[in-house]
Amino acid sequence: MRNEYLYDLYRIAFLSVKQKCTNGVTNAAKPALVIAVIEGIAAGEIKNNQIRFQEIEARYISQLEEWQPERTPLKYPFYHLEGDGFWHLKWKISAPEKRISPSAKYLRDNIDYAYFDNALWDILQDEGARKGYIEAITMYFKKAK
């Protein structure tokens, strides 16, 4: 049985991600990445709470194309989503000073993988929870456009 309080906590966290806004246009890279990861979990491509940069890139690009014409490189949401609290980066060595804009090569060379909070990972093993999150994110962010 799913813990509805935790489910709602993460639903609100997903809907509260900080987004870049330029000239009144909000960038959908973070919501697109979250949906791409959730779909990757559903497809069995993401296992053991290890989200690898190279393995999520194609799914992210495909998802982002449905949201906006601007192709925001994966390096930005992959790195900056960490500031939203539920996404973490597993560094190959200790985490360096915060960088404003690391390159994709830097991320591939220095990060093993990204991962969700363990409680969120557990929730995402449930098909109904995954569908609920995707629906909430899609309705909220596409409506805001």
VOMI-970901 format. One record per atom (N, C-alpha, C): atom name; z, x, y; residue in three letters. Coordinates in steps of 0.1 Angstrom, whole numbers, plus 5000, padded with zeros to 4 digits. Atoms other than C-alpha are relative to their C-alpha. Last residue first. Example, Ala and Ser with C-alpha at 12.3 -4.5 7.8 and 13.67 -1.06 7.14 Angstrom:
! residues 2
+------+------+------+------+------+
| name |    z |    x |    y | resn |
+------+------+------+------+------+
|    N | 5000 | 4991 | 4989 |  SER |
|   CA | 5071 | 5137 | 4989 |  SER |
|    C | 5008 | 4992 | 5011 |  SER |
|    N | 5000 | 5009 | 4988 |  ALA |
|   CA | 5078 | 5123 | 4955 |  ALA |
|    C | 5000 | 5009 | 5012 |  ALA |
+------+------+------+------+------+
END
This chain:
! residues 145
+------+------+------+------+------+
| name |    z |    x |    y | resn |
+------+------+------+------+------+
|    N | 5012 | 4994 | 4994 |  LYS |
|   CA | 4789 | 5025 | 5276 |  LYS |
|    C | 4993 | 4991 | 5009 |  LYS |
|    N | 4997 | 4993 | 4987 |  ALA |
|   CA | 4824 | 5012 | 5270 |  ALA |
|    C | 4988 | 5005 | 5007 |  ALA |
|    N | 4998 | 5011 | 4991 |  LYS |
|   CA | 4812 | 4987 | 5243 |  LYS |
|    C | 5002 | 5006 | 5014 |  LYS |
|    N | 5013 | 5005 | 4996 |  LYS |
|   CA | 4798 | 5016 | 5224 |  LYS |
|    C | 5001 | 4989 | 5010 |  LYS |
|    N | 5008 | 4991 | 4992 |  PHE |
|   CA | 4832 | 5033 | 5226 |  PHE |
|    C | 4986 | 4996 | 5003 |  PHE |
|    N | 4994 | 4995 | 4988 |  TYR |
|   CA | 4854 | 5005 | 5215 |  TYR |
|    C | 4991 | 5009 | 5009 |  TYR |
|    N | 4999 | 5011 | 4990 |  MET |
|   CA | 4832 | 4987 | 5190 |  MET |
|    C | 5006 | 5005 | 5013 |  MET |
|    N | 5013 | 5004 | 4995 |  THR |
|   CA | 4822 | 5020 | 5173 |  THR |
|    C | 5001 | 4988 | 5010 |  THR |
|    N | 5006 | 4989 | 4991 |  ILE |
|   CA | 4857 | 5034 | 5172 |  ILE |
|    C | 4987 | 4995 | 5005 |  ILE |
|    N | 4992 | 5000 | 4988 |  ALA |
|   CA | 4872 | 5001 | 5158 |  ALA |
|    C | 4994 | 5010 | 5010 |  ALA |
|    N | 5003 | 5013 | 4992 |  GLU |
|   CA | 4845 | 4996 | 5132 |  GLU |
|    C | 5007 | 5001 | 5014 |  GLU |
|    N | 5014 | 4999 | 4995 |  ILE |
|   CA | 4847 | 5032 | 5120 |  ILE |
|    C | 4997 | 4988 | 5009 |  ILE |
|    N | 5001 | 4990 | 4990 |  TYR |
|   CA | 4885 | 5030 | 5118 |  TYR |
|    C | 4986 | 5001 | 5006 |  TYR |
|    N | 4993 | 5005 | 4988 |  GLY |
|   CA | 4884 | 4998 | 5099 |  GLY |
|    C | 5000 | 5009 | 5011 |  GLY |
|    N | 5009 | 5010 | 4994 |  LYS |
|   CA | 4858 | 5011 | 5074 |  LYS |
|    C | 5006 | 4994 | 5013 |  LYS |
|    N | 5012 | 4993 | 4995 |  ARG |
|   CA | 4879 | 5042 | 5067 |  ARG |
|    C | 4991 | 4990 | 5008 |  ARG |
|    N | 4995 | 4993 | 4988 |  ALA |
|   CA | 4911 | 5021 | 5063 |  ALA |
|    C | 4988 | 5007 | 5007 |  ALA |
|    N | 4998 | 5010 | 4989 |  GLY |
|   CA | 4893 | 4997 | 5039 |  GLY |
|    C | 5005 | 5007 | 5013 |  GLY |
|    N | 5013 | 5005 | 4995 |  GLU |
|   CA | 4880 | 5026 | 5018 |  GLU |
|    C | 5002 | 4990 | 5012 |  GLU |
|    N | 5001 | 5014 | 5003 |  ASP |
|   CA | 4915 | 5042 | 5014 |  ASP |
|    C | 4987 | 4995 | 5007 |  ASP |
|    N | 5004 | 5001 | 5014 |  GLN |
|   CA | 4915 | 5080 | 5012 |  GLN |
|    C | 4997 | 4986 | 4996 |  GLN |
|    N | 5015 | 5000 | 5001 |  LEU |
|   CA | 4915 | 5080 | 5050 |  LEU |
|    C | 4995 | 5000 | 4985 |  LEU |
|    N | 5005 | 5013 | 4996 |  ILE |
|   CA | 4952 | 5070 | 5050 |  ILE |
|    C | 4985 | 4999 | 4998 |  ILE |
|    N | 4997 | 5009 | 5011 |  ASP |
|   CA | 4961 | 5102 | 5031 |  ASP |
|    C | 4995 | 4986 | 5003 |  ASP |
|    N | 5008 | 4997 | 5011 |  TRP |
|   CA | 4942 | 5123 | 5056 |  TRP |
|    C | 5003 | 4991 | 4988 |  TRP |
|    N | 5014 | 5006 | 4998 |  LEU |
|   CA | 4959 | 5106 | 5084 |  LEU |
|    C | 4991 | 5002 | 4989 |  LEU |
|    N | 4998 | 5015 | 5001 |  ALA |
|   CA | 4994 | 5114 | 5070 |  ALA |
|    C | 4986 | 4993 | 5002 |  ALA |
|    N | 4999 | 5004 | 5014 |  ASN |
|   CA | 4983 | 5150 | 5064 |  ASN |
|    C | 5001 | 4985 | 4998 |  ASN |
|    N | 4986 | 5002 | 5004 |  ASP |
|   CA | 4972 | 5154 | 5100 |  ASP |
|    C | 5000 | 4996 | 4986 |  ASP |
|    N | 4992 | 5011 | 4994 |  PHE |
|   CA | 4935 | 5161 | 5100 |  PHE |
|    C | 5015 | 5002 | 4997 |  PHE |
|    N | 4993 | 5009 | 5009 |  TYR |
|   CA | 4918 | 5194 | 5092 |  TYR |
|    C | 5008 | 4990 | 5008 |  TYR |
|    N | 4992 | 5009 | 4992 |  ALA |
|   CA | 4894 | 5219 | 5107 |  ALA |
|    C | 5007 | 4991 | 4990 |  ALA |
|    N | 5003 | 5014 | 5000 |  TYR |
|   CA | 4881 | 5248 | 5086 |  TYR |
|    C | 5008 | 4993 | 5010 |  TYR |
|    N | 5003 | 5004 | 5014 |  ASP |
|   CA | 4881 | 5285 | 5080 |  ASP |
|    C | 4995 | 4986 | 5000 |  ASP |
|    N | 4993 | 5012 | 5005 |  ILE |
|   CA | 4878 | 5293 | 5117 |  ILE |
|    C | 4996 | 4998 | 4986 |  ILE |
|    N | 4985 | 4999 | 4999 |  ASN |
|   CA | 4870 | 5328 | 5130 |  ASN |
|    C | 5008 | 4988 | 4996 |  ASN |
|    N | 4994 | 4988 | 5004 |  ASP |
|   CA | 4834 | 5335 | 5121 |  ASP |
|    C | 5015 | 5000 | 5000 |  ASP |
|    N | 5003 | 4997 | 5014 |  ARG |
|   CA | 4820 | 5300 | 5122 |  ARG |
|    C | 5007 | 5012 | 4995 |  ARG |
|    N | 4992 | 5009 | 5008 |  LEU |
|   CA | 4839 | 5293 | 5155 |  LEU |
|    C | 4997 | 5002 | 4985 |  LEU |
|    N | 4986 | 4997 | 4999 |  TYR |
|   CA | 4826 | 5325 | 5171 |  TYR |
|    C | 5008 | 4990 | 4991 |  TYR |
|    N | 4998 | 4988 | 5009 |  LYS |
|   CA | 4791 | 5318 | 5159 |  LYS |
|    C | 5015 | 5004 | 5000 |  LYS |
|    N | 5001 | 5005 | 5014 |  ALA |
|   CA | 4792 | 5283 | 5174 |  ALA |
|    C | 5003 | 5012 | 4991 |  ALA |
|    N | 5014 | 5002 | 5006 |  SER |
|   CA | 4802 | 5298 | 5207 |  SER |
|    C | 5002 | 4995 | 4986 |  SER |
|    N | 5005 | 4990 | 5010 |  PRO |
|   CA | 4836 | 5293 | 5223 |  PRO |
|    C | 4986 | 4997 | 4995 |  PRO |
|    N | 5012 | 5004 | 5007 |  SER |
|   CA | 4840 | 5273 | 5255 |  SER |
|    C | 4995 | 5010 | 4990 |  SER |
|    N | 5006 | 5011 | 4993 |  ILE |
|   CA | 4872 | 5274 | 5274 |  ILE |
|    C | 4988 | 4994 | 4992 |  ILE |
|    N | 5013 | 4996 | 4993 |  ARG |
|   CA | 4890 | 5297 | 5250 |  ARG |
|    C | 4995 | 4987 | 5006 |  ARG |
|    N | 5009 | 5012 | 4999 |  LYS |
|   CA | 4927 | 5292 | 5241 |  LYS |
|    C | 4987 | 5005 | 5008 |  LYS |
|    N | 4998 | 5007 | 4987 |  GLU |
|   CA | 4942 | 5326 | 5233 |  GLU |
|    C | 4990 | 4989 | 5000 |  GLU |
|    N | 5001 | 4992 | 4987 |  PRO |
|   CA | 4937 | 5336 | 5197 |  PRO |
|    C | 5003 | 4991 | 5012 |  PRO |
|    N | 5008 | 5007 | 4989 |  ALA |
|   CA | 4950 | 5316 | 5167 |  ALA |
|    C | 5000 | 5009 | 5012 |  ALA |
|    N | 4992 | 5008 | 4990 |  SER |
|   CA | 4963 | 5340 | 5140 |  SER |
|    C | 4991 | 4995 | 5011 |  SER |
|    N | 4989 | 4992 | 4997 |  ILE |
|   CA | 4937 | 5351 | 5114 |  ILE |
|    C | 5008 | 4992 | 5010 |  ILE |
|    N | 5000 | 4990 | 5010 |  LYS |
|   CA | 4912 | 5330 | 5096 |  LYS |
|    C | 5011 | 5010 | 5002 |  LYS |
|    N | 5006 | 4987 | 4996 |  TRP |
|   CA | 4921 | 5301 | 5119 |  TRP |
|    C | 5001 | 5010 | 4988 |  TRP |
|    N | 4994 | 4990 | 5008 |  LYS |
|   CA | 4928 | 5267 | 5105 |  LYS |
|    C | 4993 | 5013 | 5002 |  LYS |
|    N | 5009 | 4989 | 5004 |  LEU |
|   CA | 4920 | 5243 | 5133 |  LEU |
|    C | 5007 | 5010 | 4992 |  LEU |
|    N | 4994 | 4986 | 4999 |  HIS |
|   CA | 4938 | 5210 | 5138 |  HIS |
|    C | 4990 | 5010 | 4995 |  HIS |
|    N | 5010 | 4991 | 5005 |  TRP |
|   CA | 4928 | 5174 | 5145 |  TRP |
|    C | 5005 | 5014 | 5002 |  TRP |
|    N | 5001 | 5003 | 5014 |  PHE |
|   CA | 4955 | 5147 | 5150 |  PHE |
|    C | 4990 | 5009 | 4993 |  PHE |
|    N | 4988 | 5001 | 5007 |  GLY |
|   CA | 4967 | 5158 | 5185 |  GLY |
|    C | 4999 | 4997 | 4985 |  GLY |
|    N | 4997 | 5015 | 5001 |  ASP |
|   CA | 4939 | 5151 | 5209 |  ASP |
|    C | 5011 | 4998 | 4990 |  ASP |
|    N | 4991 | 5004 | 4989 |  GLY |
|   CA | 4937 | 5188 | 5220 |  GLY |
|    C | 5004 | 4985 | 4999 |  GLY |
|    N | 4986 | 4996 | 5003 |  GLU |
|   CA | 4923 | 5198 | 5187 |  GLU |
|    C | 5010 | 4996 | 5010 |  GLU |
|    N | 4993 | 5011 | 5005 |  LEU |
|   CA | 4892 | 5177 | 5195 |  LEU |
|    C | 5015 | 5004 | 4996 |  LEU |
|    N | 4991 | 5007 | 4991 |  HIS |
|   CA | 4882 | 5206 | 5217 |  HIS |
|    C | 5007 | 4988 | 4995 |  HIS |
|    N | 4990 | 4992 | 4994 |  TYR |
|   CA | 4869 | 5229 | 5190 |  TYR |
|    C | 5010 | 4992 | 5009 |  TYR |
|    N | 4993 | 4994 | 5012 |  PHE |
|   CA | 4849 | 5206 | 5168 |  PHE |
|    C | 5012 | 5008 | 5006 |  PHE |
|    N | 4989 | 5009 | 5005 |  PRO |
|   CA | 4840 | 5185 | 5199 |  PRO |
|    C | 5008 | 5006 | 4989 |  PRO |
|    N | 4991 | 5006 | 4990 |  TYR |
|   CA | 4824 | 5214 | 5217 |  TYR |
|    C | 5010 | 4990 | 4994 |  TYR |
|    N | 4989 | 4991 | 4996 |  LYS |
|   CA | 4810 | 5235 | 5188 |  LYS |
|    C | 5010 | 4994 | 5010 |  LYS |
|    N | 4988 | 5003 | 5008 |  LEU |
|   CA | 4790 | 5205 | 5175 |  LEU |
|    C | 5012 | 5009 | 5005 |  LEU |
|    N | 4998 | 4992 | 5012 |  PRO |
|   CA | 4764 | 5209 | 5202 |  PRO |
|    C | 5014 | 4998 | 4994 |  PRO |
|    N | 4989 | 4991 | 4998 |  THR |
|   CA | 4760 | 5179 | 5225 |  THR |
|    C | 5003 | 5009 | 4988 |  THR |
|    N | 4996 | 4994 | 5012 |  ARG |
|   CA | 4725 | 5165 | 5220 |  ARG |
|    C | 5012 | 5010 | 5003 |  ARG |
|    N | 4995 | 4986 | 4998 |  GLU |
|   CA | 4721 | 5141 | 5249 |  GLU |
|    C | 5005 | 5006 | 4987 |  GLU |
|    N | 5012 | 4992 | 5001 |  PRO |
|   CA | 4702 | 5109 | 5238 |  PRO |
|    C | 5004 | 5015 | 5002 |  PRO |
|    N | 5005 | 4995 | 4987 |  GLN |
|   CA | 4734 | 5091 | 5231 |  GLN |
|    C | 4988 | 5009 | 4998 |  GLN |
|    N | 4991 | 5003 | 4989 |  TRP |
|   CA | 4752 | 5071 | 5204 |  TRP |
|    C | 4994 | 5004 | 5013 |  TRP |
|    N | 4998 | 5014 | 4999 |  GLU |
|   CA | 4729 | 5069 | 5174 |  GLU |
|    C | 5007 | 4996 | 5013 |  GLU |
|    N | 5013 | 5006 | 4996 |  GLU |
|   CA | 4718 | 5105 | 5179 |  GLU |
|    C | 5000 | 4985 | 5002 |  GLU |
|    N | 5001 | 4999 | 4985 |  LEU |
|   CA | 4755 | 5115 | 5177 |  LEU |
|    C | 4987 | 4994 | 5005 |  LEU |
|    N | 4991 | 5011 | 4994 |  GLN |
|   CA | 4757 | 5102 | 5141 |  GLN |
|    C | 4999 | 5000 | 5015 |  GLN |
|    N | 5006 | 5013 | 5003 |  SER |
|   CA | 4727 | 5123 | 5130 |  SER |
|    C | 5008 | 4989 | 5006 |  SER |
|    N | 5012 | 5001 | 4992 |  ILE |
|   CA | 4740 | 5154 | 5147 |  ILE |
|    C | 4994 | 4986 | 4998 |  ILE |
|    N | 4997 | 5002 | 4986 |  TYR |
|   CA | 4774 | 5149 | 5132 |  TYR |
|    C | 4988 | 4998 | 5009 |  TYR |
|    N | 4995 | 5014 | 5000 |  ARG |
|   CA | 4760 | 5144 | 5096 |  ARG |
|    C | 5004 | 4997 | 5015 |  ARG |
|    N | 5011 | 5009 | 5002 |  ALA |
|   CA | 4740 | 5176 | 5100 |  ALA |
|    C | 5004 | 4986 | 5002 |  ALA |
|    N | 5009 | 5000 | 4989 |  GLU |
|   CA | 4770 | 5196 | 5114 |  GLU |
|    C | 4988 | 4990 | 4999 |  GLU |
|    N | 5000 | 5013 | 4993 |  ILE |
|   CA | 4796 | 5185 | 5089 |  ILE |
|    C | 4989 | 5000 | 5011 |  ILE |
|    N | 5002 | 5011 | 5009 |  GLU |
|   CA | 4791 | 5213 | 5063 |  GLU |
|    C | 5000 | 4986 | 5007 |  GLU |
|    N | 5013 | 5001 | 5005 |  GLN |
|   CA | 4786 | 5241 | 5087 |  GLN |
|    C | 4997 | 4988 | 4992 |  GLN |
|    N | 5010 | 5001 | 4989 |  PHE |
|   CA | 4818 | 5235 | 5106 |  PHE |
|    C | 4986 | 4998 | 4995 |  PHE |
|    N | 5006 | 4988 | 4996 |  ARG |
|   CA | 4840 | 5229 | 5076 |  ARG |
|    C | 4988 | 4998 | 5010 |  ARG |
|    N | 5012 | 5004 | 4993 |  ILE |
|   CA | 4863 | 5200 | 5074 |  ILE |
|    C | 4994 | 5013 | 5005 |  ILE |
|    N | 5007 | 4988 | 4995 |  GLN |
|   CA | 4890 | 5208 | 5048 |  GLN |
|    C | 4987 | 4996 | 5006 |  GLN |
|    N | 4997 | 4999 | 4985 |  ASN |
|   CA | 4914 | 5179 | 5041 |  ASN |
|    C | 4994 | 5013 | 5006 |  ASN |
|    N | 4988 | 4992 | 4998 |  ASN |
|   CA | 4912 | 5186 | 5003 |  ASN |
|    C | 5003 | 5002 | 5015 |  ASN |
|    N | 4989 | 5001 | 5010 |  LYS |
|   CA | 4876 | 5173 | 5001 |  LYS |
|    C | 5012 | 5008 | 5005 |  LYS |
|    N | 4988 | 4993 | 4994 |  ILE |
|   CA | 4848 | 5165 | 5025 |  ILE |
|    C | 5012 | 4998 | 4991 |  ILE |
|    N | 5004 | 4987 | 4995 |  GLU |
|   CA | 4815 | 5157 | 5009 |  GLU |
|    C | 5011 | 5008 | 5006 |  GLU |
|    N | 4994 | 4989 | 5009 |  GLY |
|   CA | 4829 | 5128 | 4988 |  GLY |
|    C | 4996 | 5014 | 5004 |  GLY |
|    N | 5011 | 4995 | 5008 |  ALA |
|   CA | 4806 | 5103 | 5006 |  ALA |
|    C | 5005 | 5011 | 4990 |  ALA |
|    N | 5005 | 5011 | 5009 |  ALA |
|   CA | 4836 | 5084 | 5020 |  ALA |
|    C | 4990 | 5005 | 4990 |  ALA |
|    N | 4989 | 5003 | 5010 |  ILE |
|   CA | 4851 | 5117 | 5033 |  ILE |
|    C | 4995 | 4989 | 4990 |  ILE |
|    N | 5001 | 4989 | 5010 |  GLY |
|   CA | 4817 | 5126 | 5049 |  GLY |
|    C | 5011 | 4999 | 4990 |  GLY |
|    N | 5011 | 5003 | 5009 |  GLU |
|   CA | 4817 | 5091 | 5065 |  GLU |
|    C | 4998 | 5011 | 4990 |  GLU |
|    N | 4996 | 5012 | 5009 |  ILE |
|   CA | 4851 | 5097 | 5080 |  ILE |
|    C | 4989 | 4997 | 4990 |  ILE |
|    N | 4991 | 4995 | 5010 |  VAL |
|   CA | 4839 | 5131 | 5092 |  VAL |
|    C | 5005 | 4989 | 4991 |  VAL |
|    N | 5007 | 4992 | 5009 |  ALA |
|   CA | 4808 | 5117 | 5109 |  ALA |
|    C | 5010 | 5005 | 4989 |  ALA |
|    N | 5007 | 5008 | 5010 |  ILE |
|   CA | 4829 | 5090 | 5124 |  ILE |
|    C | 4993 | 5008 | 4990 |  ILE |
|    N | 4990 | 5007 | 5008 |  VAL |
|   CA | 4853 | 5115 | 5140 |  VAL |
|    C | 4993 | 4991 | 4989 |  VAL |
|    N | 4994 | 4991 | 5010 |  LEU |
|   CA | 4824 | 5136 | 5151 |  LEU |
|    C | 5010 | 4994 | 4991 |  LEU |
|    N | 5010 | 4998 | 5010 |  ALA |
|   CA | 4807 | 5107 | 5168 |  ALA |
|    C | 5004 | 5009 | 4989 |  ALA |
|    N | 5001 | 5012 | 5009 |  PRO |
|   CA | 4839 | 5097 | 5186 |  PRO |
|    C | 4990 | 5002 | 4989 |  PRO |
|    N | 4988 | 5001 | 5009 |  LYS |
|   CA | 4842 | 5133 | 5198 |  LYS |
|    C | 5000 | 4988 | 4991 |  LYS |
|    N | 5000 | 4990 | 5010 |  ALA |
|   CA | 4806 | 5137 | 5210 |  ALA |
|    C | 5012 | 4999 | 4991 |  ALA |
|    N | 4995 | 5006 | 5012 |  ALA |
|   CA | 4804 | 5104 | 5229 |  ALA |
|    C | 5001 | 5010 | 4988 |  ALA |
|    N | 5006 | 4993 | 5012 |  ASN |
|   CA | 4800 | 5119 | 5263 |  ASN |
|    C | 5007 | 4995 | 4988 |  ASN |
|    N | 4990 | 4994 | 5009 |  THR |
|   CA | 4809 | 5095 | 5291 |  THR |
|    C | 4993 | 5005 | 4988 |  THR |
|    N | 5004 | 5001 | 5014 |  VAL |
|   CA | 4784 | 5089 | 5319 |  VAL |
|    C | 5010 | 5007 | 4991 |  VAL |
|    N | 4997 | 5013 | 5005 |  GLY |
|   CA | 4798 | 5083 | 5354 |  GLY |
|    C | 4996 | 4997 | 4985 |  GLY |
|    N | 5007 | 5010 | 4992 |  ASN |
|   CA | 4782 | 5114 | 5368 |  ASN |
|    C | 5002 | 4986 | 4995 |  ASN |
|    N | 5008 | 4994 | 4990 |  THR |
|   CA | 4796 | 5135 | 5340 |  THR |
|    C | 4992 | 4989 | 5007 |  THR |
|    N | 5007 | 5010 | 4993 |  CYS |
|   CA | 4825 | 5123 | 5318 |  CYS |
|    C | 4992 | 5007 | 5012 |  CYS |
|    N | 5006 | 4995 | 4988 |  LYS |
|   CA | 4839 | 5145 | 5291 |  LYS |
|    C | 4992 | 4989 | 5007 |  LYS |
|    N | 5015 | 4998 | 5000 |  GLN |
|   CA | 4860 | 5126 | 5267 |  GLN |
|    C | 4995 | 5006 | 5013 |  GLN |
|    N | 5005 | 4996 | 4986 |  LYS |
|   CA | 4897 | 5126 | 5259 |  LYS |
|    C | 4985 | 5003 | 4999 |  LYS |
|    N | 5005 | 4986 | 4999 |  VAL |
|   CA | 4904 | 5108 | 5226 |  VAL |
|    C | 4995 | 5002 | 5015 |  VAL |
|    N | 4994 | 4993 | 4988 |  SER |
|   CA | 4924 | 5076 | 5231 |  SER |
|    C | 4995 | 5014 | 5002 |  SER |
|    N | 5005 | 5007 | 4988 |  LEU |
|   CA | 4905 | 5053 | 5207 |  LEU |
|    C | 5004 | 5006 | 5013 |  LEU |
|    N | 5014 | 4999 | 5000 |  PHE |
|   CA | 4911 | 5077 | 5178 |  PHE |
|    C | 4994 | 4994 | 5013 |  PHE |
|    N | 5004 | 4986 | 4997 |  ALA |
|   CA | 4947 | 5080 | 5187 |  ALA |
|    C | 4985 | 5002 | 5001 |  ALA |
|    N | 4998 | 4998 | 4986 |  ILE |
|   CA | 4951 | 5042 | 5188 |  ILE |
|    C | 4996 | 5015 | 5004 |  ILE |
|    N | 5010 | 5008 | 4993 |  ARG |
|   CA | 4936 | 5040 | 5154 |  ARG |
|    C | 5001 | 5001 | 5015 |  ARG |
|    N | 5012 | 4992 | 5000 |  TYR |
|   CA | 4959 | 5068 | 5143 |  TYR |
|    C | 4988 | 4993 | 5006 |  TYR |
|    N | 4998 | 4988 | 4993 |  LEU |
|   CA | 4990 | 5050 | 5153 |  LEU |
|    C | 4987 | 5008 | 5001 |  LEU |
|    N | 5001 | 5004 | 4986 |  ASP |
|   CA | 4977 | 5017 | 5140 |  ASP |
|    C | 5002 | 5012 | 5009 |  ASP |
|    N | 5014 | 5003 | 4998 |  TYR |
|   CA | 4973 | 5032 | 5105 |  TYR |
|    C | 4997 | 4997 | 5014 |  TYR |
|    N | 5007 | 4988 | 4999 |  LEU |
|   CA | 5007 | 5048 | 5108 |  LEU |
|    C | 4985 | 4997 | 5002 |  LEU |
|    N | 4995 | 4993 | 4988 |  TYR |
|   CA | 5023 | 5015 | 5116 |  TYR |
|    C | 4992 | 5013 | 5002 |  TYR |
|    N | 5008 | 5005 | 4989 |  GLU |
|   CA | 5002 | 4997 | 5089 |  GLU |
|    C | 5004 | 5006 | 5014 |  GLU |
|    N | 4990 | 5002 | 4990 |  ASN |
|   CA | 5015 | 5019 | 5061 |  ASN |
|    C | 4993 | 4996 | 5013 |  ASN |
|    N | 5001 | 4992 | 4988 |  ARG |
|   CA | 4990 | 5013 | 5034 |  ARG |
|    C | 5011 | 4997 | 5010 |  ARG |
|    N | 5000 | 5008 | 4988 |  MET |
|   CA | 5000 | 5000 | 5000 |  MET |
|    C | 5000 | 5009 | 5012 |  MET |
+------+------+------+------+------+
END
